[in-house]
Amino acid sequence: MSKHAILGLGYTGLRILESLNDEFRITSFSRKTTVSNSKIYDFGDEESVRKFVGEYENSPFDSLIITFPLHSVPTKYLLAEAFSKVSRRKWLLGTTSIYRREGEIRESTPKNLEHERFEIEEKFLESGGKILRLSGIYGPFRNPADWIRKGLVRKSKRQLNLCHISDITEAVRGILSDFEDKLPSELVLSDNQWHTWWEIFQFLEEKGRISNYPEVEPDREDAFVDSGLIRKFLPGLQTKDFWRELEKLEESL
């Protein structure tokens, strides 16, 4: 039976583990989160990385799912090399914000060369890794309406690209099932739905969930994330209806 590993048990990694652990043979690794027999490794520490390689190099995983931002750890270059030694396949969860905002964002859209993730992610790809780039993540305990209440966003007609955490776990299910490694090296994921911050403000204002706010001009170029390619390779991939999920999140308060 194939064995897989999830590295990082933050919001996304933990929910992937909870959703797929019964279906796949998954070992989880975290710097401090201890759930489901997770193993403690600090991947920002060189000695810990060497220990990780030493333990799994002779019995590698079929796939790694790396959920933490690779660019943010001091061992990023060492890790890019280490992952190849302990797994046949390696996938990094990235962000669609790395692309230039030029109308529609697809896998072929030029990247922002100045983005903090660009250099290490290019090296990761060169080493045989693959990247699933995600739009804004929402779901239980991550409600877009709370971003409004905290004053993090403004009421503009700028497109908001999102994906529900359940959609991400379904995409990862497809990745883990790709035993022949036929998926492209770069994929983007969004809910493929049009919704603007203005519409979300209006929805919440009409329901009395927030005060009325004045409209403002968008503060950046608009762009729509088109995740059609991943749906061609994973035709069973469904996405949550944003408005229905937003209502559920508001009802749970």
RODREN-25062 format. One record per atom (N, C-alpha, C): residue in three letters; x, y, z. Coordinates in steps of 0.001 Angstrom, whole numbers, padded with zeros to 6 digits, always signed. Last residue first. Layout:
BEGIN
AlaXYZ/...
This chain:
BEGIN
Leu-022525+031342+013742/Leu-022006+032292+014731/Leu-022869+032307+015989/Ser-023666+029813+011802/Ser-022959+029093+012865/Ser-022430+030016+013957/Glu-024633+031507+009910/Glu-025607+030852+010788/Glu-024932+030165+011971/Glu-022289+032138+008560/Glu-022958+033174+009345/Glu-023964+032573+010320/Leu-021742+029708+007311/Leu-020769+030268+008247/Leu-021407+031329+009136/Lys-024003+029475+005668/Lys-023744+028481+006712/Lys-022792+029032+007767/Glu-023599+031664+003949/Glu-024778+031621+004823/Glu-024565+030638+005967/Leu-021290+030782+002671/Leu-021235+031998+003485/Leu-022423+032049+004439/Glu-022283+028594+001268/Glu-021317+028368+002347/Glu-021192+029586+003254/Arg-023930+029873-000568/Arg-024510+028912+000367/Arg-023574+028688+001554/Trp-022026+031362-001938/Trp-023087+032051-001206/Trp-023756+031120-000199/Phe-020283+029374-003120/Phe-019806+030346-002144/Phe-020933+030935-001304/Asp-020592+025991-003397/Asp-021232+027241-003785/Asp-020934+028292-002713/Lys-017599+024055-003738/Lys-018709+024535-002927/Lys-019282+025833-003503/Thr-016861+022019-006573/Thr-016534+023120-005667/Thr-017787+023606-004954/Gln-015523+018823-007566/Gln-016631+019760-007406/Gln-016189+020883-006469/Leu-013890+016692-009672/Leu-013681+017745-008675/Leu-014849+018727-008679/Gly-013957+014835-011648/Gly-014928+014686-010568/Gly-014835+015770-009513/Pro-011814+015389-013334/Pro-013172+015762-013758/Pro-014234+015619-012675/Leu-008933+016321-013200/Leu-009720+015740-012106/Leu-011184+016063-012361/Phe-008173+017460-015595/Phe-007420+016305-015104/Phe-008142+015590-013966/Lys-010031+019484-015794/Lys-009863+018562-016922/Lys-009139+017294-016473/Arg-009651+020849-013474/Arg-010916+020133-013631/Arg-010886+019188-014831/Ile-007269+022126-013886/Ile-007292+021053-012896/Ile-008566+020227-013018/Leu-008111+024052-015829/Leu-007176+022975-016163/Leu-007242+021825-015166/Gly-009797+025996-014704/Gly-010350+025005-015622/Gly-009428+023824-015868/Ser-009620+028115-012915/Ser-009046+026808-012562/Ser-009627+025697-013427/Asp-008904+031345-013168/Asp-009582+030309-013944/Asp-008922+028963-013650/Val-009327+034131-011319/Val-008537+032899-011362/Val-009364+031801-012022/Phe-009376+037389-012499/Phe-010207+036219-012206/Phe-009348+034973-012349/Ala-008565+040654-011327/Ala-008177+039433-012031/Ala-009073+038291-011572/Asp-007827+044176-011193/Asp-008744+043059-011021/Asp-008244+041850-011802/Glu-005309+046027-009468/Glu-005850+045493-010710/Glu-006736+044284-010427/Arg-006391+047792-006474/Arg-005426+047042-007281/Arg-006112+046539-008549/Asp-008391+048969-005068/Asp-007036+049449-004789/Asp-005966+048687-005568/Pro-011533+050154-006321/Pro-010573+049057-006107/Pro-009155+049589-005954/Glu-013198+052780-004512/Glu-012594+052289-005749/Glu-011627+051139-005435/Val-015932+052047-002276/Val-014649+052675-002605/Val-014141+052092-003919/Glu-019097+052628-000724/Glu-018297+051968-001755/Glu-017015+052756-002004/Pro-019658+052618+002814/Pro-019608+053311+001526/Pro-018746+052519+000538/Tyr-021650+050213+004618/Tyr-020348+050806+004303/Tyr-020427+051550+002975/Asn-023799+049404+007275/Asn-023659+049821+005883/Asn-022332+050554+005688/Ser-022770+046684+009491/Ser-023272+048032+009220/Ser-023134+048337+007733/Ile-023755+043216+009153/Ile-022748+044267+009315/Ile-023424+045615+009095/Arg-026065+041778+009080/Arg-024915+041162+009732/Arg-023776+042150+009959/Gly-028402+042382+007767/Gly-028156+043005+009055/Gly-026975+042429+009809/Lys-028744+041523+005261/Lys-029142+040582+006301/Lys-028905+041139+007710/Glu-027650+043611+003844/Glu-029084+043349+003701/Glu-029599+042400+004772/Glu-024944+043300+004529/Glu-025679+044492+004957/Glu-027180+044247+004918/Leu-024276+040924+003236/Leu-024239+040974+004696/Leu-024991+042174+005252/Phe-024623+041700+000546/Phe-025282+040506+001072/Phe-025377+040570+002597/Gln-022822+043868+000357/Gln-024259+044059+000162/Gln-025054+042913+000776/Phe-020338+042552+000757/Phe-020784+043603+001678/Phe-022299+043768+001592/Ile-020430+040956-001546/Ile-020405+040327-000227/Ile-020828+041323+000853/Glu-020373+042834-003591/Glu-021523+041928-003474/Glu-021584+041282-002095/Trp-017857+043996-003105/Trp-019066+044819-003045/Trp-020293+043936-002852/Trp-016108+041923-003631/Trp-016271+042359-002246/Trp-017533+043198-002091/Thr-017657+039673-006002/Thr-016852+040842-005647/Thr-017046+041164-004172/His-017455+036662-007747/His-018033+037384-006609/His-017082+038513-006241/Trp-017667+033968-009864/Trp-017518+035423-009826/Trp-018193+035974-008575/Gln-015879+030933-009421/Gln-017122+031697-009307/Gln-016798+033186-009235/Asn-013877+029057-009118/Asn-014315+029406-010479/Asn-015634+030180-010474/Asp-012684+028533-006770/Asp-014039+027999-006922/Asp-014637+028321-008291/Ser-009346+027480-007718/Ser-010286+028465-007176/Ser-011670+027846-007291/Leu-006081+026488-008272/Leu-007394+026086-007772/Leu-008140+027291-007223/Val-003635+025585-010719/Val-004265+026586-009853/Val-005644+026087-009451/Leu-000601+023733-011128/Leu-002054+023822-011230/Leu-002548+024942-010318/Glu+002268+022407-012535/Glu+001671+023586-011910/Glu+000170+023605-012182/Ser+002854+019985-013715/Ser+003704+020422-012602/Ser+003171+021661-011895/Pro-000048+017863-014348/Pro+000947+018887-014707/Pro+001714+019366-013477/Leu-000305+014340-013563/Leu-000758+015719-013400/Leu+000338+016699-013804/Lys+000689+011784-013602/Lys+000324+012388-014883/Lys-000118+013847-014769/Asp+001582+009705-011833/Asp+002216+011030-011877/Asp+001956+011740-013207/Glu+000353+007391-011309/Glu+001205+007403-012500/Glu+001847+008769-012728/Phe-001222+007995-009112/Phe-000086+007093-008928/Phe+000870+007098-010118/Asp-002989+010063-007941/Asp-002303+010153-009236/Asp-001035+009297-009216/Ser-004039+010231-005461/Ser-004494+009109-006295/Ser-003804+009067-007651/Leu-003076+012592-004500/Leu-002590+011362-003879/Leu-002957+010133-004705/Ile-004610+014332-006147/Ile-003145+014299-006242/Ile-002594+012992-005665/Gly-007212+013876-005261/Gly-006853+013572-006636/Gly-005352+013469-006831/Arg-006921+014850-002652/Arg-007310+013449-002870/Arg-006935+013010-004287/Val-006457+017504-003244/Val-005347+016709-002717/Val-005665+015219-002822/Ala-009044+018203-004028/Ala-007947+018298-004996/Ala-006758+017462-004535/Glu-010354+017833-001596/Glu-010725+017007-002747/Glu-009638+017033-003814/Thr-009154+019805-000059/Thr-008950+018407+000324/Thr-009327+017474-000818/Ile-010133+022046-001446/Ile-008695+021777-001409/Ile-008436+020320-001046/Asp-012814+021930-000911/Asp-012378+021796-002300/Asp-010886+021474-002365/Ser-012778+022428+001815/Ser-013205+021103+001351/Ser-012804+020859-000095/Ile-012059+025105+001897/Ile-011101+024120+002386/Ile-011482+022709+001940/His-012898+026854-001099/His-013294+026299+000191/His-012295+025222+000605/Cys-011317+029640-002531/Cys-011600+028206-002614/Cys-011883+027699-001202/Leu-011628+032763-004380/Leu-011634+031947-003174/Leu-011675+030463-003507/Asn-011214+036010-005379/Asn-010987+034617-005769/Asn-010790+033765-004524/Leu-013098+038742-005992/Leu-012513+037996-004886/Leu-012409+036532-005294/Gln-012880+041691-007912/Gln-013118+040256-007875/Gln-012386+039615-006701/Arg-014022+044775-006658/Arg-012879+043951-007058/Arg-013220+042481-006896/Lys-015629+046900-005968/Lys-016102+045919-006950/Lys-014925+045137-007530/Ser-015334+047333-002385/Ser-015042+047694-003772/Ser-015542+046587-004695/Lys-015168+047911+000682/Lys-016304+047626-000194/Lys-016028+048144-001608/Arg-012179+046347+002010/Arg-013080+047470+001791/Arg-014111+047118+000723/Val-010669+044462+004747/Val-011017+044677+003337/Val-012021+045819+003236/Leu-010263+044458+007452/Leu-009145+044039+006604/Leu-009395+044294+005126/Gly-012032+044911+009543/Gly-011524+046055+008791/Gly-010377+045727+007855/Lys-013264+042862+010772/Lys-011959+043255+011320/Lys-011339+044429+010574/Arg-015453+042485+009164/Arg-015668+042972+010530/Arg-014368+043455+011175/Ile-014195+041374+006896/Ile-014858+042680+006819/Ile-014983+043279+008217/Trp-013381+038988+007914/Trp-012346+039875+007370/Trp-012898+041287+007225/Asp-015794+037819+008485/Asp-014976+038280+009610/Asp-013847+039187+009144/Ala-016619+037021+005996/Ala-017336+038118+006646/Ala-016552+038668+007836/Pro-015024+034784+005441/Pro-014719+036061+004781/Pro-015436+037255+005411/Asn-014003+032714+008047/Asn-015185+033302+007420/Asn-014820+034638+006762/Arg-012843+030245+009272/Arg-012178+031185+008364/Arg-013263+031778+007470/Phe-014238+028389+010671/Phe-013267+029193+011423/Phe-012437+030105+010524/Pro-014819+026624+007675/Pro-015053+026725+009116/Pro-013898+027430+009826/Gly-013610+028714+004960/Gly-014275+027526+005473/Gly-014540+027701+006957/Tyr-011151+029711+002484/Tyr-012182+029984+003485/Tyr-012841+028670+003891/Ile-008292+031017+000930/Ile-008908+029852+001573/Ile-009959+030305+002581/Gly-007718+032416-002229/Gly-007977+032651-000816/Gly-008769+031517-000184/Ser-006240+029865-004372/Ser-006836+031178-004132/Ser-007081+031323-002634/Leu-003194+028003-004680/Leu-004538+028179-004138/Leu-004952+029639-004112/Arg-001390+025846-006688/Arg-001508+027225-006213/Arg-002971+027525-005895/Leu+000527+023155-006364/Leu-000895+023481-006452/Leu-001066+024864-005846/Ile+003453+022082-007955/Ile+002835+023090-007089/Ile+001352+023228-007403/Lys+006089+019631-007785/Lys+004909+020199-008429/Lys+004212+021121-007432/Gly+009618+018878-008293/Gly+008413+019110-007512/Gly+007278+019670-008347/Gly+011990+018692-009635/Gly+010991+017665-009888/Gly+009714+017816-009090/Ser+013627+020814-009341/Ser+014043+019584-008663/Ser+013027+018457-008835/Glu+012236+022861-010538/Glu+013406+022317-011240/Glu+013869+020992-010630/Leu+010413+023437-008490/Leu+009948+022856-009751/Leu+011094+022198-010510/Phe+012207+024548-006646/Phe+011411+023379-006271/Phe+010895+022670-007523/Lys+013063+026759-008040/Lys+014036+025705-007724/Lys+013315+024413-007350/Glu+010672+028175-008032/Glu+011267+027777-009310/Glu+012287+026662-009089/Glu+010406+028606-005312/Glu+009435+027746-005983/Glu+009928+027320-007358/Ile+012484+030347-004776/Ile+012553+029004-004219/Ile+011551+028075-004896/Glu+011627+032663-006334/Glu+012927+032003-006514/Glu+012925+030563-006013/Phe+008905+033391-005457/Phe+009264+033023-006826/Phe+010540+032191-006907/Arg+008016+034338-003056/Arg+008028+032886-003239/Arg+008695+032448-004546/Glu+008013+037093-003222/Glu+008906+036458-002256/Glu+008998+034943-002427/His+008087+038455-006518/His+007327+037841-005429/His+008262+037040-004524/Glu+009331+039372-008731/Glu+009741+039974-007457/Glu+009010+039358-006266/Leu+008118+038204-010873/Leu+009482+037771-010564/Leu+009986+038320-009233/Asn+005028+037052-011120/Asn+005706+038238-010614/Asn+007098+037821-010134/Lys+004470+035064-014079/Lys+004583+035250-012634/Lys+005274+036573-012324/Pro+002063+034891-016735/Pro+003407+035225-016231/Pro+003396+035462-014720/Thr-000152+032111-017039/Thr+000005+033543-016772/Thr+001417+033833-016250/Ser-000568+029412-017203/Ser+000340+030007-018186/Ser+000564+031507-017982/Glu-002505+028856-015329/Glu-001159+028326-015107/Glu-000133+028974-016028/Arg-004266+032019-015163/Arg-004180+030580-015416/Arg-002743+030135-015137/Ile-006259+034744-014642/Ile-005061+034051-014167/Ile-005214+032563-014424/Glu-007291+037470-016581/Glu-007560+036114-016118/Glu-006243+035433-015759/Gly-006042+040326-015981/Gly-007355+039893-016469/Gly-007745+038532-015933/Glu-003427+040049-014631/Glu-003628+040461-016021/Glu-004942+039909-016558/Arg-001385+040169-012202/Arg-002831+040359-012320/Arg-003128+040949-013694/Arg+001037+037598-012106/Arg+000692+038975-012426/Arg-000820+039074-012632/Tyr+001093+035203-009419/Tyr+000897+035571-010821/Tyr+000635+037068-010970/Ile+001113+034815-006738/Ile+002420+034895-007389/Ile+002301+035315-008853/Ser-001378+034361-005792/Ser-000911+035752-005755/Ser+000454+035913-006420/Thr-001989+031737-005612/Thr-002184+032352-006928/Thr-001718+033804-006945/Thr+000367+029820-003724/Thr-000682+030830-003792/Thr-000771+031424-005190/Gly+000919+026330-002877/Gly+001349+027709-003058/Gly+000163+028653-003121/Leu+001889+023346-001646/Leu+000712+024212-001733/Leu+001189+025657-001771/Leu+003841+021029-003419/Leu+003835+022190-002532/Leu+002531+022952-002729/Trp+004556+017619-003698/Trp+003661+018724-004051/Trp+003724+019798-002971/Lys+006420+015006-004970/Lys+006345+016059-003946/Lys+005529+017223-004485/Arg+007123+011517-005251/Arg+006436+012716-005741/Arg+006394+013743-004618/Arg+008821+009866-003848/Arg+008772+009754-005306/Arg+008133+010983-005924/Ser+010890+010970-001137/Ser+009579+010769-001746/Ser+009677+010697-003265/Val+013364+011583-000129/Val+012456+010828+000746/Val+011089+010569+000121/Lys+014835+013085-001863/Lys+015448+011863-001339/Lys+014461+010989-000576/Ser+013407+015355-002377/Ser+013596+014406-003480/Ser+014158+013077-002994/Phe+013650+016756+000010/Phe+012362+016161-000330/Phe+012497+015116-001434/Ala+016263+017812-000072/Ala+015933+016710+000837/Ala+014646+016003+000439/Glu+016148+019975-001838/Glu+016968+018802-002173/Glu+016551+017589-001345/Ala+014482+021659-000462/Ala+014170+021362-001859/Ala+014935+020130-002328/Leu+015854+021904+001984/Leu+014618+021133+001904/Leu+014281+020742+000474/Leu+017969+023587+001344/Leu+018260+022235+001809/Leu+017026+021347+001671/Tyr+016510+025881+000811/Tyr+017295+025257-000261/Tyr+017669+023819+000099/Lys+015257+026443+003336/Lys+014468+026223+002124/Lys+015254+025527+001014/Thr+015914+026919+005960/Thr+016478+025717+005328/Thr+015853+025446+003960/Pro+014460+029031+006948/Pro+015870+029263+006598/Pro+016522+028089+005881/Val+011199+029485+005500/Val+012077+028765+006426/Val+013537+028925+005990/Ser+009600+030694+003596/Ser+009691+031339+004910/Ser+010642+030640+005877/His+009261+029298+001265/His+010155+030463+001229/His+010435+031033+002615/Leu+007330+027391+001808/Leu+008731+026983+001747/Leu+009685+028171+001832/Pro+004686+027480+003876/Pro+005346+028278+002834/Pro+006850+028034+002830/Phe+003334+024126+004342/Phe+003874+025384+004879/Phe+004595+026149+003765/Thr+002585+021784+003146/Thr+001550+022804+003333/Thr+002087+024117+003886/Ile+003391+019357+000968/Ile+004034+020370+001815/Ile+003082+021549+001949/Ile+003000+016100+000666/Ile+002197+017311+000513/Ile+002766+018328+001495/Leu+004691+013506-001020/Leu+004708+014498+000056/Leu+003752+015618-000308/Ser+004309+010033-001900/Ser+004121+011468-002160/Ser+004222+012269-000874/Asp+005440+007665-001148/Asp+004973+007783-002528/Asp+004762+009250-002881/Phe+008461+007860+000808/Phe+007017+008006+000627/Phe+006679+007998-000857/Pro+011188+005466+001186/Pro+010572+006749+000810/Pro+009051+006692+000699/Ser+013277+004211+002864/Ser+011885+003759+002769/Ser+011016+004963+002418/Asn+015654+005479+002952/Asn+015661+004080+002520/Asn+014266+003473+002443/Glu+014937+008019+003912/Glu+015591+007893+002607/Glu+015535+006458+002081/Tyr+013933+008397+006471/Tyr+013008+007974+005407/Tyr+013656+007771+004039/Glu+015953+009099+008268/Glu+014918+008158+008703/Glu+014109+007600+007540/Gly+017535+010946+006913/Gly+018124+009697+007373/Gly+017084+008654+007735/Val+015692+013050+006595/Val+016209+012334+005423/Val+016764+010972+005841/Phe+015393+013779+009305/Phe+014229+013394+008507/Phe+014671+012573+007295/Lys+017982+014574+009931/Lys+017391+013438+010639/Lys+016196+012891+009859/Arg+018160+016819+008309/Arg+019053+015679+008062/Arg+018525+014413+008746/Val+016245+018435+009572/Val+016061+018039+008172/Val+016924+016821+007853/Ser+017431+018811+012056/Ser+016151+018119+011982/Ser+015870+017635+010560/Glu+019642+020315+011310/Glu+019844+018997+011914/Glu+018563+018167+011847/Glu+018424+022691+010351/Glu+019211+021828+009468/Glu+019378+020419+010032/Asp+015127+023720+010867/Asp+016398+023408+011527/Asp+017169+022390+010688/Gly+012684+023920+009809/Gly+013517+025109+009708/Gly+014891+024916+010326/Phe+011304+021709+010443/Phe+011915+021739+009118/Phe+012679+023034+008849/Asp+011189+019964+013159/Asp+011319+021387+012850/Asp+012053+021499+011518/Tyr+008878+017449+013855/Tyr+010109+017815+013154/Tyr+010081+019318+012918/Ile+007007+015040+015334/Ile+007518+016394+015536/Ile+008867+016559+014833/Lys+004312+013309+013860/Lys+005710+013306+014274/Lys+006228+014744+014331/Ser+001008+012412+014970/Ser+001922+013204+014145/Ser+003326+013176+014738/Asn-001129+010951+015988/Asn+000220+010366+015992/Asn+001200+011114+015094/Ser-003245+012845+015861/Ser-003245+011651+015019/Ser-001838+011053+014875/Val-001269+015700+016737/Val-002569+015066+016534/Val-002361+013822+015686/Thr+000520+018163+017740/Thr+000517+016723+017994/Thr-000907+016188+017914/Thr+002415+020723+016409/Thr+001054+020193+016527/Thr+001088+018679+016678/Lys+005043+021564+015938/Lys+004545+021563+017311/Lys+003159+020952+017489/Arg+005886+021008+013366/Arg+006874+021552+014304/Arg+006375+021471+015740/Ser+004857+017881+011930/Ser+004612+019258+012342/Ser+005709+019707+013300/Phe+003588+015389+009793/Phe+004749+015994+010442/Phe+004442+017450+010762/Ser+001894+012272+009296/Ser+001898+013737+009375/Ser+003087+014223+010194/Thr+001304+009762+006985/Thr+002092+010153+008152/Thr+002164+011672+008163/Ile-001349+007886+005674/Ile-000700+009190+005779/Ile+000065+009315+007094/Arg-002868+006024+003539/Arg-001895+005775+004607/Arg-001016+007016+004723/Phe-006258+007084+002969/Phe-004870+006916+002567/Phe-003996+006636+003793/Glu-008682+007141+004316/Glu-008635+006624+002946/Glu-007217+006306+002492/Asp-008341+008333+006732/Asp-008952+007002+006717/Asp-008829+006335+005352/Asn-007253+010830+006052/Asn-006442+009872+006809/Asn-007024+008463+006790/Leu-008672+012867+004868/Leu-008134+011805+004014/Leu-007411+010695+004761/Ser-009570+014747+006754/Ser-010469+014296+005692/Ser-009979+013038+004987/Glu-007419+015260+008447/Glu-008678+014789+009016/Glu-009589+014188+007952/Leu-005521+016224+006555/Leu-005278+014999+007321/Leu-006581+014419+007854/Ile-006767+018585+005750/Ile-006461+017548+004763/Ile-006275+016210+005473/Arg-006761+019916+008189/Arg-008035+019508+007601/Arg-007852+018498+006472/Leu-004032+020340+008599/Leu-004802+019590+009583/Leu-006110+019085+008988/Gly-003300+021947+006396/Gly-002737+020619+006578/Gly-003551+019753+007518/Thr-004797+024360+006870/Thr-005017+023522+005697/Thr-004517+022100+005912/Tyr-003929+025326+009428/Tyr-005350+025241+009072/Tyr-005580+024244+007937/Gly-001056+023216+009924/Gly-001795+024443+010170/Gly-003242+024241+009753/Leu+000915+021150+009871/Leu-000457+020922+010329/Leu-001085+022220+010808/Gly+003390+019885+007828/Gly+002744+021107+008286/Gly+001293+020855+008634/Leu+003297+017517+005430/Leu+004249+018314+006205/Leu+003610+019655+006544/Ile+002146+014343+005015/Ile+001733+015744+005031/Ile+002679+016483+005959/Ala+002841+011515+002999/Ala+003187+012365+004141/Ala+002634+013762+003936/His+001961+008079+002233/His+002066+009496+001924/His+002414+010269+003191/Lys+002290+004909+000711/Lys+002280+005729+001922/Lys+002599+007167+001547/Ser+000532+002212-000845/Ser+001294+003457-000927/Ser+001219+004210+000392/Met+000844-001200+000000/Met+000000+000000+000000/Met+000878+001249+000000/
